[in-house]
Amino acid sequence: MREYKPNEIEKKWHEIWEEREPFKALNKSDKPKFYALVEFPYPSANGLHVGHPRPYTALDIVSRKRRLEGYNVLFPMGWDAFGLPTENFAIKNKIHPAIVTEQNVGRFKSQLQSIGFSFDWSREINTTDPHYYKWTQWIFLKLYEKGLAYKQEMPINWCPSCKIGLANEEVIQGSCERCGGEVVRKVKNQWMLKITEYADRLISDLDKVDYIERVKAQQTNWIGKSEGAEVDFQIAGKEDKLRVFTTRPDTLFGSTYMVIAAEHPLIEKYKDEIENLEEIKSYQHEVSKKSDFERTELSKEKTGVEIKGLKAINPATGGEIPIWISDYVLMTYGTGAIMAVPGHDSRDWEFARKFNLPIVEVIKGGDIEKEAFTDTEAGVVVNSDFINGMEVKEAKEYMIKWLEEKGLGTRKVNFKLRDWVFSRQRYWGEPIPLLHCDKCGWVPVPEEQLPVMLPEVENYEPTDTGESPLANIKDWVETTCPKCGGKAHRETDTMPQWAGSSWYFLRYIDPFNEEEIASQEAINYWMPVDWYNGGMEHTTLHLLYSRFWHKFLYDIGVVPEPEPYAKRTSHGMILGDNNEKMSKSRGNVVNPDDIVRDYGADTLRTYEMFIGDFEKSVPWSENGVKGCRRFLERVWRLQDIIVDGEGYTNKLESSIHKTIKKVTEDFETLKFNTGIAALMSLLNEFNDYGKITKDDLKTYIVLLNPVAPHITEELWEILGLEGYLHETTWPKYDEEKTKDKVIQLPVQVNGKVRGTIEISVEDSQEIARQKAKADENISRFLEGKQIIKEIFVPGKIYNIVVK
């Protein structure tokens, strides 16, 4: 037997797979279809670390198993390649982002191929390919055509040093992540998508899909549906009103002050009447440095300033209450104003305690001087005039009707979900396919002129004005209006990275179609995706955005189902050996290239799946890697104990059937670690017995193949089995043979267990009696006794009653 050399074996099989294309999916087949999808990666300059292969290996196992079970499997891969990190790298290193992307994709692809994933590389896609983003632009035009894309002034995070708008996650404690400079808020015209039009369906349609509960919960919580009322608070002595949304109109009598956003237009309108305008402006300046996330963080210290000179009127009491501004209220959320009920809301209570504002209890219970009342879904209303004594549920309904009768408010369903800010003032993204004409306004680029290509430029650095770098390219910006033939200017904002990843699963179906996203025949055959796996960090926004786009495509007749993914699962991260998230700054990144080089791709794959519960985060262990390499070496040496014979070895048959059942079930339920453990246990049985048939080993390597495809294909060839392993079928188990034939049966004497006997499940009571009497531990409790009763349950228990 030759030595196990994974590098040689793996290189050989990569070449065979590349030549034979055994993992290529067919758009037409008599086989049942199975569409397995993993989140396509952002190809960064750093390449893969060992956390990336974990989800890919998981669905590769499922895909390989399904092929062996007779499915036509689509398991594709591509690149989510537009975005800020590449642009930043390009600016810093003076390399065009297209070149950076090409280099990064090449590195990622070679790494993935070295691990032996069974991707259908013939369907590879790239979001930066004009043949791809032509259809991203087409979808945007359809959204615009249906009134779901619009432009609106929105505050953005602005870095004066980098001269660029920043996403919330790029602002760290008021500073730019890239340069460390102070960030301010700046108002810009932004393209928006009306995802809020789909809010209800995005919640209700979760009943149609098989998502793990924590994913459903994240979707539901982010959308944040709530029912209540919009209430108008009159500004004392003015015609203006402050409108608020509240889920608790029953607590209106407890509203002792109001809070509005620092950017609220009321401040500018009444600036001449505000007595402390300079204090207000100073506070506004400080707020402008904070991201929305920092402003709404619950644990931070409460800050604010009273607007002196303006009061609001509580519509329930008729009394005047103060108006404050505070950073925790946002113009982009709700109406930009809230009614504060400090007796029954923890944040309002903290604010009121800090600024010595009145706290009124309106739901009975507790001591309002010591704690805020946040759990008021039940209770009796107090201190509330005409609704005193009502239960909360009754009081809510009564107050809504009262507000509507008085013209002070109306019933309202509200959502936390905001419309999607779609513009980016950057170069490296899909151009938005619209033109602005002074005569015609915004005009879509005709479909036959798509894609609107990113121009080739030398300078893609940000402008001084905050416009996209595209704004400086005069000969690209200036164009002709397709409607009137007059002068027009192209939109210079580009799309966010989310755009291309919101529909990529559809392009895999028919990636080279020039006439449509994909043919209707292919879409009808493959959709929906049968199983989608990705990280928990993408189960909120990415999942929400892609579900929104898909529902829109369903509404316009492009796809046959309203949901893109039938099933969604998520995996835990692989942490560094210090139990921290892997990052270059922490110095704990493990490069999969090193593991493949030193131990082999099959070892990496086996360890990634054996490391622990797939859905939980686990630390990396070099010793664990070595242990998996030793396991595969022991599998390799099974060649040495093959003996002549057909079928399964009699003594091993039950264990083999049990293992087939265990592995089959575990691979489908993400319990890869226990499935591999079962294979390790069977390996031990093989070695303990000391001899196996070729059929024993054949079944074993087929079960192991989805996890370790290279070594098992090689063993298949060494055994002289017909064809290739990837052409065979998944083994089946006999349920009867998974049941133990010989068991250790407990024997009781007068109800107490006195020992066990080895017995076949088919043995009679007579045989059980003989074996019990022959057992020293049991027989001594029977000596000199008369048996008066026997209770014998085959396979369960044997109880002897004596006197």
C-alpha positions in Angstrom: 0.0 0.0 0.0 1.4 3.4 -1.0 1.6 6.3 1.4 -1.3 8.7 1.8 -0.2 11.9 0.0 -3.2 14.3 -0.1 -1.5 17.0 -2.2 -0.9 14.6 -5.0 -4.3 13.0 -4.7 -6.2 16.3 -4.5 -4.4 17.8 -7.5 -5.3 14.7 -9.5 -9.0 14.8 -8.7 -9.3 18.5 -9.3 -8.0 17.9 -12.9 -10.4 15.0 -13.4 -13.4 17.1 -12.2 -12.4 20.0 -14.3 -12.2 17.8 -17.4 -15.3 15.7 -16.7 -17.5 18.5 -15.2 -19.5 16.1 -13.0 -21.0 18.9 -11.0 -22.6 20.8 -13.9 -26.3 21.3 -13.5 -28.8 20.9 -16.4 -31.6 23.3 -17.0 -33.8 20.4 -18.2 -33.8 17.0 -16.5 -36.0 14.1 -15.6 -34.4 14.1 -12.2 -35.8 16.0 -9.3 -34.1 19.4 -8.9 -32.2 20.7 -5.9 -31.0 24.3 -5.8 -28.4 24.8 -3.0 -27.2 28.3 -2.5 -24.4 29.8 -0.3 -23.8 33.5 0.1 -21.4 34.6 -2.6 -18.3 36.2 -1.1 -16.9 39.7 -1.3 -13.5 39.1 -2.8 -11.2 41.1 -0.6 -7.5 41.5 -0.9 -6.9 39.4 2.2 -8.3 36.2 0.6 -10.1 33.5 2.5 -9.6 32.7 6.1 -10.7 29.4 7.6 -14.1 30.8 8.6 -15.2 31.1 4.9 -15.2 27.4 4.0 -17.5 26.4 6.8 -20.8 27.2 5.2 -19.5 26.2 1.7 -18.4 22.8 3.0 -21.8 22.3 4.7 -23.9 22.8 1.6 -21.2 21.0 -0.5 -21.9 17.9 1.7 -25.6 18.2 1.1 -25.2 18.8 -2.6 -22.8 15.9 -3.1 -25.1 13.6 -1.1 -28.2 14.8 -3.2 -26.4 14.1 -6.5 -25.7 10.5 -5.2 -29.4 10.3 -4.4 -30.3 11.0 -8.0 -31.0 14.8 -7.9 -30.1 17.3 -10.6 -28.2 19.7 -8.3 -27.5 23.4 -8.9 -24.7 24.5 -6.5 -23.3 27.7 -8.0 -20.7 30.3 -7.0 -19.9 33.9 -7.9 -18.6 37.3 -6.7 -20.3 40.2 -4.9 -17.6 42.5 -6.1 -18.7 46.1 -6.1 -18.3 48.1 -2.9 -16.4 50.4 -0.6 -13.5 48.2 0.6 -12.2 47.7 -3.0 -12.6 51.4 -3.8 -10.7 52.4 -0.6 -7.9 49.9 -1.4 -7.8 51.3 -5.0 -7.5 54.9 -3.8 -4.9 54.1 -1.3 -2.7 52.0 -3.6 -3.4 53.9 -6.8 -4.7 50.8 -8.6 -8.0 50.8 -10.6 -10.8 49.0 -8.7 -11.4 46.8 -11.7 -7.9 45.5 -11.6 -8.1 45.1 -7.8 -11.3 43.1 -8.2 -9.9 40.9 -10.9 -6.9 40.0 -8.7 -9.0 39.4 -5.7 -11.4 37.2 -7.6 -8.6 35.1 -9.0 -7.1 34.5 -5.6 -10.5 33.6 -4.0 -11.3 31.3 -6.8 -8.1 29.4 -6.7 -8.5 29.0 -2.9 -12.0 27.7 -3.3 -11.0 25.3 -6.0 -8.1 24.0 -3.9 -10.7 22.9 -1.2 -12.6 20.8 -3.7 -16.0 22.3 -3.6 -18.5 20.9 -6.1 -19.5 24.3 -7.5 -20.9 24.5 -11.0 -18.2 26.9 -12.2 -19.8 27.1 -15.7 -22.3 29.4 -14.1 -19.9 31.8 -12.3 -21.2 35.4 -12.1 -19.7 38.7 -11.0 -21.7 41.7 -10.0 -19.2 44.1 -11.7 -19.6 42.4 -15.1 -21.7 44.7 -17.3 -23.6 41.7 -18.6 -24.7 41.1 -15.0 -25.3 44.7 -13.9 -27.3 45.4 -17.0 -30.1 43.4 -15.3 -29.5 45.1 -11.9 -30.1 48.4 -13.7 -33.2 46.9 -15.5 -34.7 45.9 -12.1 -34.1 49.5 -10.8 -35.9 50.9 -13.9 -38.8 48.7 -13.3 -39.0 49.8 -9.6 -38.8 53.5 -10.8 -41.5 52.8 -13.4 -43.8 51.4 -10.7 -43.2 54.4 -8.4 -41.1 52.4 -6.0 -37.9 54.5 -6.6 -37.9 58.2 -5.7 -35.5 60.9 -4.7 -35.6 62.7 -1.4 -33.3 64.8 0.8 -31.8 62.7 3.5 -29.1 63.3 6.1 -25.9 61.4 5.6 -22.7 61.0 7.5 -20.1 63.2 5.9 -16.3 63.1 6.4 -14.9 66.5 5.5 -11.4 65.0 5.3 -12.1 62.1 3.0 -14.8 64.2 1.2 -17.1 61.2 1.2 -20.5 60.0 2.6 -20.2 57.2 5.1 -22.6 54.4 6.0 -23.5 54.2 9.7 -21.1 51.3 10.3 -18.2 53.4 9.0 -18.7 55.9 11.7 -16.9 54.9 15.0 -17.7 57.2 18.0 -18.3 60.2 15.7 -15.1 59.6 13.7 -14.4 58.3 10.2 -13.3 54.7 10.3 -10.8 55.4 7.5 -9.1 58.6 8.5 -10.2 59.1 12.1 -11.4 62.6 11.3 -14.6 64.1 12.8 -17.8 63.2 11.0 -20.7 65.6 10.5 -24.2 65.3 9.2 -25.0 66.6 5.8 -28.2 66.7 3.9 -28.1 65.2 0.3 -30.6 64.2 -2.3 -30.7 60.4 -2.2 -32.5 57.8 -4.3 -34.8 55.7 -2.1 -36.6 52.4 -2.6 -40.1 52.0 -1.1 -39.5 48.7 0.7 -42.1 49.9 3.2 -44.8 49.2 0.6 -44.0 45.5 1.2 -43.6 45.6 5.0 -46.8 43.6 5.8 -46.0 41.0 3.2 -42.4 40.6 4.3 -43.8 39.6 7.7 -46.8 37.5 6.7 -45.0 35.6 4.0 -42.6 34.2 6.6 -45.3 31.6 7.2 -44.7 30.3 3.7 -41.0 29.4 4.3 -38.8 27.1 6.3 -36.5 29.5 8.1 -34.9 28.7 11.5 -36.8 30.6 14.2 -34.0 33.1 15.0 -33.9 34.2 11.4 -37.7 34.7 11.3 -37.4 36.7 14.5 -34.7 39.0 13.1 -36.8 39.7 10.0 -39.9 40.4 12.1 -38.2 42.6 14.6 -36.4 44.7 12.0 -39.7 45.4 10.2 -41.2 46.2 13.6 -44.9 46.2 12.9 -46.9 48.0 15.6 -50.5 49.1 15.9 -51.7 52.2 17.6 -52.7 55.8 16.8 -51.3 59.0 15.3 -52.0 61.9 17.8 -51.7 65.6 17.1 -50.2 67.9 19.8 -51.0 71.5 19.1 -48.2 74.0 19.5 -49.5 76.5 22.0 -50.6 79.7 20.3 -49.7 78.5 16.8 -51.4 76.8 13.9 -48.8 74.0 13.7 -49.2 70.6 15.3 -46.7 68.0 16.3 -47.9 64.6 15.1 -46.6 61.5 17.0 -47.2 57.8 16.6 -47.9 55.8 19.8 -48.8 52.2 20.4 -50.1 53.3 23.8 -52.8 55.9 23.4 -54.1 54.7 26.8 -51.1 56.4 28.5 -51.8 59.8 26.9 -52.7 61.4 30.2 -49.2 60.5 31.4 -47.5 62.4 28.7 -45.7 65.2 30.6 -43.3 66.5 27.8 -42.5 66.0 24.2 -39.2 65.3 22.4 -38.4 66.2 18.8 -35.4 65.5 16.6 -32.5 68.0 16.6 -33.1 68.4 12.8 -36.9 69.1 13.1 -38.0 71.9 10.8 -40.1 73.4 13.6 -36.8 74.8 15.0 -35.9 76.8 11.9 -39.5 78.0 11.4 -39.8 79.4 14.9 -36.1 80.4 15.4 -37.1 84.1 16.2 -39.3 83.0 19.0 -36.9 80.5 20.6 -35.4 82.1 23.6 -32.3 79.8 23.8 -31.5 79.5 20.1 -27.7 79.5 20.5 -27.9 76.7 23.0 -30.1 74.8 20.6 -27.7 75.3 17.7 -24.7 74.2 19.8 -26.6 71.0 20.6 -27.6 70.5 17.0 -23.9 70.7 16.0 -22.9 68.0 18.5 -25.7 65.7 17.3 -24.6 66.1 13.7 -21.3 64.3 14.6 -23.2 61.2 15.6 -24.4 58.2 13.5 -28.0 57.1 13.8 -26.8 54.0 15.6 -24.9 56.0 18.3 -27.9 58.3 18.7 -30.3 55.5 19.4 -28.1 53.4 21.6 -30.1 52.5 24.7 -27.3 52.4 27.2 -25.8 55.8 26.5 -26.3 58.8 28.7 -29.4 60.9 27.9 -28.8 64.4 26.6 -31.1 67.2 25.4 -32.1 70.8 25.5 -35.5 72.4 26.3 -36.9 74.6 23.5 -37.7 77.7 25.6 -40.5 79.8 24.1 -42.5 76.9 22.6 -45.0 74.7 24.4 -47.2 71.8 23.2 -50.7 71.1 24.4 -51.5 67.6 25.6 -54.8 66.7 23.7 -56.1 64.6 26.6 -55.5 67.0 29.5 -55.6 70.3 27.6 -52.5 71.4 29.6 -49.2 72.8 28.3 -46.1 70.6 28.3 -42.5 71.5 27.4 -40.9 70.5 24.1 -37.3 69.2 24.2 -34.8 68.2 21.5 -32.7 65.1 22.0 -30.4 63.0 19.9 -32.4 59.8 20.5 -35.3 61.0 18.3 -34.6 60.9 14.5 -36.3 62.7 11.7 -35.8 59.6 9.6 -37.9 57.5 12.0 -41.6 58.0 12.5 -42.7 61.6 12.5 -39.5 63.0 14.2 -41.4 63.6 17.4 -42.5 61.6 20.4 -44.8 62.0 23.3 -42.9 61.1 26.5 -44.6 59.0 29.1 -41.9 58.7 31.8 -44.1 56.7 34.2 -44.1 53.8 31.8 -41.2 53.9 29.4 -37.6 53.3 30.7 -35.9 55.8 28.3 -38.4 58.5 29.0 -38.1 57.8 32.7 -34.3 58.2 32.6 -34.6 61.4 30.6 -37.2 62.8 33.0 -35.1 61.9 36.1 -32.1 63.6 34.6 -33.9 66.9 33.7 -36.3 66.9 36.7 -39.4 66.5 34.5 -42.8 65.4 35.9 -43.5 61.6 36.1 -47.2 60.6 36.3 -48.4 57.1 36.9 -51.3 56.2 34.7 -51.2 52.4 34.9 -51.6 51.1 38.4 -48.6 49.4 40.1 -45.2 50.0 41.7 -43.4 53.1 43.0 -42.7 55.6 40.2 -40.0 57.3 42.3 -37.9 54.2 42.2 -38.4 52.6 38.8 -39.8 53.0 35.3 -42.8 51.0 34.4 -42.1 49.3 31.1 -44.3 46.3 31.5 -47.7 47.9 31.2 -49.4 45.6 28.7 -51.8 44.7 31.5 -53.2 46.6 34.4 -55.8 49.2 35.4 -55.8 52.8 34.2 -55.4 55.5 36.9 -55.0 59.3 36.9 -56.6 59.5 33.5 -60.0 61.2 33.9 -62.7 59.4 31.8 -60.8 56.2 31.2 -60.0 55.6 34.9 -60.6 52.0 36.0 -60.5 50.5 32.5 -58.2 47.6 31.7 -55.3 48.5 29.3 -56.7 46.7 26.3 -60.1 48.4 26.7 -58.6 51.8 27.3 -56.4 51.6 24.2 -59.5 51.0 22.0 -61.5 53.6 23.8 -58.8 56.3 23.4 -58.4 55.7 19.6 -62.1 56.1 19.1 -62.1 59.2 21.3 -59.2 60.8 19.4 -60.9 60.1 16.1 -64.3 61.6 17.3 -62.5 64.7 18.5 -60.4 65.1 15.4 -57.2 64.8 17.5 -55.8 61.6 16.0 -56.5 58.5 14.0 -55.9 54.7 14.1 -52.6 53.8 12.5 -50.4 50.7 11.8 -46.8 51.7 11.8 -43.5 50.0 10.9 -40.0 50.5 12.3 -38.8 49.6 8.8 -37.6 52.7 6.8 -37.4 53.1 3.0 -34.1 51.9 1.6 -31.5 54.6 1.0 -30.2 53.4 -2.3 -27.7 56.1 -3.5 -24.0 56.1 -3.0 -21.7 58.9 -3.9 -18.9 56.6 -5.1 -17.3 55.3 -8.2 -17.2 51.6 -7.7 -20.9 50.7 -8.1 -23.6 50.2 -10.7 -24.5 53.6 -12.4 -28.1 54.5 -11.7 -29.7 54.4 -15.2 -31.5 57.8 -15.1 -31.0 61.1 -16.8 -32.1 64.6 -15.7 -33.5 66.9 -18.3 -34.5 70.5 -17.5 -37.6 70.1 -19.6 -38.6 66.5 -18.9 -37.3 65.9 -15.4 -36.0 62.5 -14.5 -36.0 60.2 -17.6 -35.1 56.5 -17.6 -32.3 55.3 -19.9 -34.1 53.3 -22.6 -33.8 49.5 -22.0 -32.0 48.9 -25.3 -29.2 51.2 -24.1 -28.5 49.2 -21.0 -26.1 48.6 -19.4 -25.1 52.1 -18.6 -21.4 51.4 -18.3 -19.0 52.7 -15.7 -16.7 55.0 -17.6 -12.9 54.2 -17.7 -11.3 56.9 -15.6 -7.9 57.6 -14.1 -9.2 59.5 -11.1 -11.9 57.9 -9.1 -11.3 59.8 -5.8 -14.1 61.7 -4.1 -15.0 65.2 -5.1 -14.8 68.3 -2.9 -18.6 68.7 -3.1 -19.6 65.3 -1.9 -20.8 64.3 -5.3 -19.8 60.9 -6.8 -16.4 60.9 -8.7 -18.5 60.4 -11.8 -19.7 64.0 -11.6 -16.2 65.1 -12.7 -16.4 63.2 -16.0 -18.0 65.8 -18.2 -18.2 63.8 -21.5 -19.9 61.0 -19.6 -22.3 63.1 -17.6 -23.5 65.3 -20.4 -25.8 63.5 -22.8 -29.0 63.8 -24.7 -32.6 63.4 -23.4 -34.2 60.3 -25.1 -37.6 62.0 -24.6 -37.2 65.4 -26.1 -33.7 65.4 -27.7 -32.5 68.2 -25.5 -29.5 68.4 -23.2 -29.5 66.1 -20.2 -27.2 65.0 -17.4 -26.7 61.4 -16.2 -27.3 60.6 -12.6 -23.8 60.4 -11.0 -24.8 58.5 -7.8 -24.1 54.7 -8.0 -26.0 51.8 -6.4 -25.1 50.3 -3.0 -23.4 46.9 -2.8 -26.7 45.4 -1.7 -28.1 45.9 -5.2 -26.3 43.1 -7.0 -26.7 40.7 -4.1 -30.5 41.2 -4.0 -31.2 39.0 -7.1 -28.0 37.1 -7.9 -29.6 33.7 -7.3 -31.7 34.3 -10.4 -28.8 34.9 -12.6 -27.1 31.6 -11.7 -30.1 29.9 -13.4 -29.3 31.3 -16.8 -26.1 33.4 -16.5 -25.4 34.2 -20.2 -28.9 35.2 -21.3 -28.7 38.6 -23.1 -32.5 39.0 -23.5 -33.8 38.6 -20.0 -32.7 38.0 -16.4 -33.2 34.3 -17.1 -35.5 32.4 -19.3 -39.0 31.7 -17.9 -38.4 28.0 -18.5 -35.3 28.0 -16.4 -36.8 30.2 -13.7 -39.9 27.9 -13.5 -37.7 24.9 -13.3 -35.2 26.0 -10.6 -37.1 28.5 -8.4 -37.4 28.8 -5.5 -34.0 28.1 -4.0 -34.4 24.9 -2.1 -31.8 25.6 0.6 -30.0 28.9 1.3 -27.3 29.0 4.0 -25.4 32.1 5.2 -24.1 34.0 8.2 -26.4 35.4 10.9 -25.0 38.9 10.1 -26.8 38.7 6.8 -30.2 37.4 8.0 -31.5 40.9 8.5 -30.8 43.4 5.7 -29.5 41.2 2.9 -32.3 38.7 3.4 -34.9 41.5 3.7 -33.7 43.3 0.6 -33.5 40.2 -1.6 -37.0 39.1 -0.4 -38.3 42.6 -1.3 -36.8 42.6 -4.8 -38.1 39.1 -5.4 -41.6 40.0 -4.3 -41.5 42.9 -6.7 -40.3 40.7 -9.6 -43.2 38.3 -8.6 -45.6 41.2 -8.8 -44.5 42.1 -12.4 -44.6 38.5 -13.5 -40.9 37.7 -13.7 -40.8 34.9 -11.1 -43.5 32.4 -10.3 -43.2 32.4 -6.5 -43.4 35.3 -4.0 -40.5 34.0 -1.8 -37.0 33.4 -3.2 -35.8 30.9 -0.6 -37.8 27.8 0.5 -35.3 27.2 3.4 -32.8 29.4 5.2 -30.2 28.2 7.7 -27.3 30.0 9.3 -23.9 29.0 10.7 -21.8 30.1 13.6 -18.4 31.7 13.1 -15.1 30.0 13.5 -13.2 32.1 16.0 -9.4 32.3 16.5 -7.8 30.0 19.0 -8.1 32.8 21.5 -11.9 32.7 21.2 -12.0 36.0 19.5 -13.3 36.9 16.0 -10.6 36.3 13.4 -9.0 39.6 12.2 -5.6 40.8 11.1 -5.5 43.3 13.9 -5.9 40.5 16.5 -3.3 38.4 14.8 -5.4 35.3 14.9 -6.3 34.7 11.3 -5.7 31.2 10.0 -5.1 30.9 6.2 -6.8 27.8 4.7 -4.0 27.6 2.1 -1.6 26.7 4.9 -3.9 23.9 6.2 -4.4 22.5 2.7 -0.7 22.6 2.1 0.3 20.9 5.4 -2.6 18.5 6.0 -4.7 18.4 2.8 -8.1 19.8 1.7 -10.0 16.7 3.0 -8.5 17.3 6.5 -9.6 21.0 6.4 -13.1 20.0 5.2 -13.4 17.2 7.8 -12.2 19.4 10.7 -14.5 22.4 9.7 -17.5 20.0 10.0 -16.3 18.1 13.0 -15.3 21.2 15.0 -18.7 21.5 16.8 -22.3 22.4 16.4 -22.6 24.0 13.0 -25.0 26.7 14.2 -22.7 27.9 17.0 -19.4 29.8 17.0 -16.4 27.6 17.9 -12.7 28.3 18.3 -10.1 27.0 15.9 -7.7 24.3 17.2 -4.5 23.1 15.5 -4.7 19.9 17.5 -8.2 19.2 16.2 -6.8 19.6 12.6 -4.1 17.0 13.4 -6.7 14.6 14.8 -8.8 14.8 11.6 -5.6 14.1 9.5 -5.0 11.0 11.6 -8.5 9.9 11.1 -8.1 10.1 7.3 -4.8 8.2 7.5 -6.6 5.4 9.3 -9.3 5.4 6.6 -6.6 5.1 4.0 -5.1 2.1 5.8 -8.4 0.2 5.7 -7.1 -1.2 2.4 -4.8 -3.4 4.4 -7.6 -5.4 6.1 -9.8 -6.2 3.1 -10.5 -9.9 2.7 -12.4 -11.9 0.1 -16.1 -12.0 0.4 -19.3 -10.4 -0.9 -21.8 -8.3 0.9 -21.4 -6.9 4.4 -19.4 -8.8 7.1 -22.0 -10.5 9.3 -20.6 -9.1 12.5 -20.5 -5.6 11.1 -23.7 -5.5 9.2 -25.9 -4.0 11.9 -23.3 -1.2 12.6 -23.1 -0.4 8.9 -26.8 0.0 8.6 -27.0 2.1 11.8 -24.2 4.3 10.4 -25.9 4.8 7.0 -29.0 5.9 8.8 -27.2 8.2 11.2 -25.1 9.9 8.5 -28.0 10.2 6.1 -30.1 12.0 8.8 -27.3 14.1 10.3 -26.1 15.5 6.9 -29.6 16.7 6.2 -30.1 18.4 9.6 -26.7 20.2 9.8 -25.4 17.8 12.5 -22.2 17.2 10.6 -20.1 16.7 13.7 -22.2 13.8 15.0 -22.4 12.2 11.5 -18.6 12.3 11.2 -18.4 10.9 14.8 -20.5 7.9 13.7 -18.1 7.3 10.8 -15.2 7.4 13.2 -16.9 5.0 15.5 -17.5 2.6 12.6 -13.9 2.9 11.6 -12.9 1.7 15.1 -15.2 -1.3 14.8 -13.6 -2.2 11.4 -10.2 -2.1 13.0 -11.2 -3.9 16.1 -12.7 -6.7 14.1 -9.5 -6.7 11.9 -11.0 -7.6 8.5 -13.6 -6.2 6.2 -15.0 -6.9 2.8 -14.7 -4.7 -0.2 -18.5 -4.0 0.1 -18.0 -2.9 3.7 -15.4 -0.4 2.6 -17.3 0.7 -0.5 -20.3 1.8 1.6 -18.0 3.5 4.1 -16.2 5.6 1.5 -19.5 6.6 -0.1 -20.8 7.9 3.2 -17.5 9.8 3.8 -17.3 11.1 0.3 -19.4 14.4 0.7 -17.0 15.3 3.6 -13.7 14.1 2.1 -14.2 13.7 -1.6 -10.6 13.4 -2.8 -9.4 10.5 -0.6 -12.7 8.6 -1.2 -12.5 9.0 -5.0 -9.0 7.7 -4.8 -9.9 4.7 -2.7 -12.8 3.9 -5.0 -10.3 3.8 -7.9 -7.8 1.7 -5.9 -10.5 -0.8 -5.1 -11.2 -1.2 -8.8 -14.9 -0.3 -8.4 -16.8 0.5 -11.5 -16.7 4.1 -12.9 -16.2 7.0 -10.5 -17.5 7.4 -7.0 -19.4 10.5 -7.9 -21.4 8.4 -10.4 -22.6 5.8 -7.8 -25.7 6.0 -5.6 -26.1 6.8 -1.9 -26.4 3.6 0.2 -29.7 2.7 1.7 -30.3 1.1 5.1 -32.7 -1.6 6.3 -34.6 -0.2 9.3 -34.8 -3.7 10.8 -31.0 -4.1 10.6 -30.5 -0.9 12.6 -32.2 -2.5 15.6 -29.9 -4.4 18.0 -30.3 -8.2 17.7 -28.3 -8.9 20.8 -28.9 -6.8 23.8 -27.9 -6.5 27.5 -31.3 -7.3 29.2 -31.8 -6.1 32.8 -33.0 -8.9 35.1 -34.9 -7.9 38.3 -35.5 -10.1 41.3 -38.5 -8.8 43.3 -38.3 -5.5 41.4 -34.7 -4.8 42.0 -32.1 -5.1 39.2 -29.6 -7.8 40.1 -27.7 -8.1 36.8 -27.9 -8.2 33.0 -27.8 -11.0 30.6 -26.8 -11.0 26.9 -29.7 -12.1 24.9 -31.2 -12.0 21.4 -34.3 -9.8 21.0 -35.9 -12.9 19.5 -35.0 -15.3 22.5 -37.9 -16.8 24.5 -38.6 -16.5 28.2 -37.3 -20.0 28.8 -33.9 -19.0 27.4 -33.9 -15.8 29.5 -34.6 -17.9 32.6 -31.7 -20.3 31.8 -29.3 -17.4 31.3 -30.4 -15.7 34.5 -29.9 -18.8 36.6 -26.5 -19.3 35.0 -25.4 -15.8 35.9 -23.6 -15.7 39.3 -24.8 -12.3 40.3 -28.5 -13.1 39.7 -28.6 -16.8 40.7 -27.6 -16.0 44.3 -30.9 -14.1 44.7 -32.8 -17.2 43.4 -31.1 -19.9 45.4 -33.5 -21.6 47.8 -36.4 -19.4 46.6 -39.6 -20.3 44.9 -40.4 -18.5 41.7 -44.0 -17.5 41.9 -44.3 -15.1 38.9 -42.3 -14.0 35.9 -42.7 -10.9 33.9 -40.9 -11.1 30.6 -41.0 -8.2 28.0 -38.8 -9.2 25.0 -36.0 -6.7 24.4 -37.1 -4.6 27.5 -36.9 -6.4 30.9 -37.2 -9.7 32.8 -38.6 -9.6 36.3 -38.6 -12.7 38.6 -40.8 -12.6 41.7 -39.7 -15.1 44.4 -40.6 -16.0 48.0 
